[in-house]
């Protein structure tokens, strides 16, 4: 029991395989737990998909999620913060 296991902490021990296997196992376990314990419900997914597909490459799309709903608002790069859709965002935020 008095022996030190410094070799276990070295990244190059046995080519790093034990360390890689532990990381892979823990990653797989965390992913399994996350998938089993979490559920996602997307409302208005058709609207999100339509907006993403119809966005011109030069126009960014801001998507905001409050864990209860997601609202997509198209914005124009370089148009400043005082543009039509930003006002819509402020109105939605004011409404809660």
Secondary structure, DSSP 8 states (H G I E B T S, - for coil): -----GGGG-TTGGGGHHHHHHHHHHHHHHHHHHHHH-----SSHHHHHHHHHH--TTS-EEEEE-SS-EEEEE--TTS-S-SHHHHHHHHHHHT-
